[in-house]
Amino acid sequence: MVVLISELHGSAYTLNPEYPHDSDSTLYATPLYKDGSYSSNFNDYYEVEYVNSDEDYAPECKRIHDLLATELSL
């Protein structure tokens, strides 16, 4: 599972591990622990709905989704 950390959001993000090469793959997140680490258990992640969210939240989510998609060569 490829994970990217957003210090801006205090979360770790990944794409759906069942369909990581799907161009419409869903973005998932989990909060960072106080020590900056994060869970590696996908069951601790939640689906991120950012398309119609506030303007401060959505750009960072889009950036992370694009970076993950590039990393996985979608």
Secondary structure, 3 states (H helix, E strand, C coil): CCCEEECCCCEEEEECCCCCCCCCCCEEEEECCCCCCCCCCHHHCEECCCCCCCCCHHHHHHHHHHHHHHHCCC
